[in-house]
Amino acid sequence: MSWSVLRLDEVAEVVAGNPAPQESGDFVEDGYLFIRMQDVGREHRTADLRTSTDRVGDESVSKYRLRLFPVGSVLIPKSGASVNLNHRAMLGCEAYVVSHLAVIVPNKEKLLPEYLYYWSLSYDPRSQAQTTSLPSLPLSLIKAALMPMPPLSEQRRIVDILSRAEGIVRLRRDAEKKAAELIPALFLDMFGDPATNPKGWTTAPFGAIGTLDRGKSRHRPRDAAELYGGAYPFIQTGDVANSGGRITGYTTTYSELGLAQSRLWPRGTLCITIAANIAKTGVLDFDSCFPDSVVGFLPGELVRTEYVQSWLGFLQPTLEANAPQAAQKNINLEILRNLPVPVPPLDLQNVFDQRCAEIFSIQTQQTTATAKAQATFDALLAQVFG
């Protein structure tokens, strides 16, 4: 049976939130939620938003004539960089909302809030956003969006199916997070906190336990087409930072000319970022070149790569927090070379290395399962909302 297709403003009220109070005294510790863009962005997508950084009291509500939005209101970014990130949220409790967010309040006689939320996940107006210095979505554009409108009974059935599928995705992601905590926990159990070295391991400078050098890309013009499109992988800072610890793919390659002005590092190299993203790491799954914003490490006889990578993982927040910043954060190679590394017995590192391999196998399975669950959910959304 075909369903009617209606404009969003025929079945819901579409408005903007309120301008944010500007004085520090306008906010209180124990007041009503005041939802800002970052509160939505922190969740990316949630059907139960109940937290905010800022809260307002009765005095501010009266002073600024703020509107309280009901449970089940759906929030869509309408101005700023968040428009391009497609964040979505549904209020799990009453809240005040900033004006950068469009608030959609469903007419519950025609539209279930949960059905509206799932529709919003399929609604992607980014190509229609007006772009000046920052993208913006006029409320008129959101109001005119078209929505398939089955009867409420059918909406309930659809919501039930989609919520089950989304629940599976959520469980898979939770399992991934728990798996990601296994290696740091194992490291602490076997070697202790590297910041305090409670087991009293002998230490050595990072630069003395293996080869530690910058990548190389002498030819600076980035539009030099003759350097690219060959057989030699070329990875950059973002590839390392987003690798999850294992660099398994690449999108850019060097030609013979590109290779001649760079250096090909072997599979198994530990890549360490030293610009923008500080001390993020990934192990190469293939031979590759990389620029001087990435440092490569090849272990000597005293250490194993997995051990060094995990050790750096504990130091990463401190290194990033203390990195000097001009146009972007960066750290000097000498800082890395002089870091004291606790060096436990090699046989203990070998045991750690083997257990890490087993954990990585579990993580790979978890990642695959999450991707399949997400694909199923996305397919269901597309089937319902086109």
ABEGO torsion letter per residue (X at the ends): XBBBBBBAAAABBBBBBBBBBABAAABBABBBBBBBAAAAAAAGBBABBABBABBBBAAAAAAAGBBBBBBGBBBBBABEAAAAAGBBBBBABBBBBBAABBBBBBBAAABBAAAAAAAAAABBAAAABBBBABBBBBAAAAAABBBBBBBAAAAAAAAAAAAAAAAAAAAAAAAAAAAAAAAAAAAAAAAEBAAAGAAGBBBBBAAAAEBBBBBBBABABAABAAABGBABBBBBAAAAAAAGGBBABBABBBBAAAAAABBBBBBGBBBBBABGBBGBBBBBABBBBBBAABBBBBBBAABBAAAAAAAAAAAAAAAAAABBBBABBBBBAAAAAABBBBBBBAAAAAAAAAAAAAAAAAAAAAAAAAAAAAAAAAAAAAAAAX
